[in-house]
Every structure is written in structure tokens, then in C-alpha cells.
């Protein structure tokens, strides 16, 4: 279990900066938590569609090695991203 979470977190590290930039963009436009979470869910779905491509999936297939299913992988990515986004927007709304 710990190895699976570790492989998911290793995959999330490069995506974290892009996710944070999207969160900042959403906060500038409209700092609503529901809008941010819906946008993140859409982007997670888009990532899933991109990884459905065989060539791209073959390059990024290391998370399969540790026995992580697609549902667990994308669900955990969305959960981690939602927690970070929710915390950031809540803190920013406290200062606005």
C-alpha cells in the first residue's frame, strides 16, 4: 500500500506546479471552491483521456508496475489535488 501511494506521489510531483498555476488562475478569476474542484475534476478526466493513448501510456506506464489500478490512481490524484486546492482557496478567501 505504501509503495502504491509512493508511486502516485512520484507521478504527482511534476504535475503539482501546473496544478498550482491552474489554482492561482481560478482564484484570480473567481475564488469559489466548487468551481475550482469541478475544473480540477475536468482536468483529471482530460489527463485520463490523454493517458488512454497507447504511445503516451507506454511512456508513463510506471504506475502500473506497482499494481495501481486506473481508478485508484486518478482518484488519488484528484483527492490530493482537491485537498491542496481547497486549502489554498480557503486561505486566500480569508485574506480577500
C-alpha positions in Angstrom: 0.0 0.0 0.0 2.8 2.4 0.9 4.6 1.6 -2.3 1.5 2.4 -4.3 1.0 5.7 -2.6 4.7 6.5 -3.1 4.4 5.8 -6.9 1.4 8.0 -7.2 3.1 10.8 -5.3 6.1 10.5 -7.5 3.9 10.9 -10.6 2.1 13.9 -9.0 5.3 15.9 -8.3 5.8 17.2 -11.9 2.1 17.9 -12.2 1.9 19.8 -8.9 3.4 23.1 -10.3 0.9 23.0 -13.2 -1.9 22.3 -10.9 -0.9 25.2 -8.6 -0.8 27.5 -11.6 -4.4 26.5 -12.6 -5.4 27.0 -9.0 -4.0 30.5 -9.0 -5.8 31.2 -12.3 -9.1 30.0 -10.9 -8.5 32.1 -7.7 -7.9 35.3 -9.8 -11.0 34.7 -12.0 -13.5 33.5 -9.3 -12.3 32.1 -6.0 -15.1 29.6 -5.5 -14.2 26.2 -4.1 -16.9 24.4 -6.2 -15.7 25.9 -9.4 -12.1 25.0 -8.6 -13.0 21.4 -7.8 -15.1 21.0 -10.9 -12.3 22.4 -13.0 -9.8 20.0 -11.3 -12.2 17.1 -12.0 -12.4 18.1 -15.6 -8.6 18.3 -15.9 -8.2 14.9 -14.2 -10.6 13.4 -16.8 -8.6 15.1 -19.5 -5.4 13.5 -18.2 -7.2 10.2 -18.1 -8.1 10.6 -21.8 -4.6 11.6 -22.7 -3.2 8.5 -21.0 -5.7 6.4 -22.9 -3.5 7.0 -26.0 -1.3 3.9 -26.3 2.0 5.6 -27.1 1.7 8.1 -24.2 0.6 5.4 -21.8 3.6 3.3 -22.7 5.9 6.1 -21.8 4.1 6.9 -18.5 3.3 3.3 -17.5 5.4 3.1 -14.4 2.5 3.4 -12.0 1.1 0.1 -13.4 4.2 -1.7 -12.2 3.4 -1.3 -8.5 -0.2 -2.6 -9.0 -2.1 0.6 -9.0 -5.4 0.5 -10.9 -6.6 3.4 -13.1 -9.5 4.3 -10.7 -7.2 4.3 -7.7 -4.5 6.3 -9.5 -6.8 9.1 -10.8 -8.9 9.1 -7.7 -5.9 9.6 -5.5 -4.5 12.3 -7.8 -7.9 14.1 -7.7 -8.1 13.7 -3.9 -4.6 15.1 -3.3 -5.2 17.9 -5.7 -8.6 18.7 -4.1 -7.1 18.9 -0.6 -4.3 21.3 -1.8 -6.7 23.4 -3.9 -9.3 23.6 -1.1 -6.8 24.6 1.5 -5.3 27.3 -0.8 -8.7 28.8 -1.8 -9.9 28.8 1.8 -6.7 30.6 3.0 -6.9 33.1 0.1 -10.6 33.8 0.8 -9.7 34.6 4.4 -7.5 37.4 3.2 -9.8 38.8 0.5 
